[in-house]
Amino acid sequence: MKHKLTVVERFALLGLLPPKGNFATQKVIRELLKRIEFSTGELKKMEYKQVEDRALWNPDKAPEMELDFGKYESEIISDALKELDEKKELERKHVSLYEKFVK
């Protein structure tokens, strides 16, 4: 399943993926992280900077990234979002991801 992700969604997804799980899950997450993490060149191109606890970048230089998510990757993301929703811990930064991965 293909989705276009904004910079905000990619940052949110980086913090959303479960830090614990079985071997298969962690292997999938490791590969997923390689695809969604920001390269040094990409950060430089979008004029990224960290100011105290805030991440800033030039939105005109930060295009969406289209990624193809496999069934298991989509399930991991969907399950993490559903869990946040059930706990009433879903934040604004998760809403667009929820709309894309939980139908």
For each residue, the residues with C-beta under 8 A, 3 or more apart:
1: 68 69 71 74
2: 66 67 68 69
3: 66 67 69 100 101
4: 64 65 66
5: 9 10 13 36 64 65 66 67
6: 9 10 62 64 96
7: 10 11 46 57 59 62
8: 11 12 93 96
9: 5 6 12 13 93 96 97 100
10: 5 6 7 13 14 36 38 65
11: 7 8 14 15 55 93
12: 8 9 15 16 91 93 94 97
13: 5 9 10 16 17 36 77 97
14: 10 11 17 33 36 37
15: 11 12
16: 12 13 77 80 81 84 94 97
17: 13 14 29 32 33 76 77 80
18: 21 25 29 76 80
19:
20: 26
21: 18 25 26 29
22: 25 26
23: 26 27
24: 27 28 72
25: 18 21 22 28 29 76
26: 20 21 22 23 29 30
27: 23 24 30 31
28: 24 25 31 32 70 72 73 76
29: 17 18 21 25 26 32 33 76
30: 26 27 33 34
31: 27 28 34 35
32: 17 28 29 35 36 69 73 76
33: 14 17 29 30 36 37
34: 30 31 37
35: 31 32 67
36: 5 10 13 14 32 33 65 67
37: 14 33 34
38: 10 42 43 48
39: 42 43
40: 43 44
41: 44 45
42: 38 39 45 46
43: 38 39 40 46 48 57
44: 40 41 47 48
45: 41 42 61
46: 7 42 43 57 58 61 62
47: 44 57 58 61
48: 38 43 44 55 56 57
49: 55 56 57
50: 54 55 56
51: 54 56
52:
53:
54: 50 51
55: 11 48 49 50
56: 48 49 50 51
57: 7 43 46 47 48 49 61 62
58: 46 47 61 62
59: 7 62
60:
61: 45 46 47 57 58
62: 6 7 46 57 58 59
63:
64: 4 5 6
65: 4 5 10 36
66: 2 3 4 5
67: 2 3 5 35 36
68: 1 2
69: 1 2 3 32 73 74 77 101
70: 28 73 74
71: 1 74 75
72: 24 28 75 76
73: 28 32 69 70 76 77
74: 1 69 70 71 77 78 101
75: 71 72 78 79
76: 17 18 25 28 29 32 72 73 79 80
77: 13 16 17 69 73 74 80 81 97 101
78: 74 75 81 82 101 102
79: 75 76 82 83
80: 16 17 18 76 77 83 84
81: 16 77 78 84 85 90 94 97 98 101 102
82: 78 79 85 86 102
83: 79 80 86 87
84: 16 80 81 87 89 90 91 94
85: 81 82 88 89 90 98 102
86: 82 83
87: 83 84
88: 85
89: 84 85
90: 81 84 85 94 95 98
91: 12 84 94 95
92: 95
93: 8 9 11 12 97
94: 12 16 81 84 90 91 97 98
95: 90 91 92 98 99
96: 6 8 9 99 100
97: 9 12 13 16 77 81 93 94 100 101
98: 81 85 90 94 95 101 102
99: 95 96 102
100: 3 9 96 97
101: 3 69 74 77 78 81 97 98
102: 78 81 82 85 98 99
103:
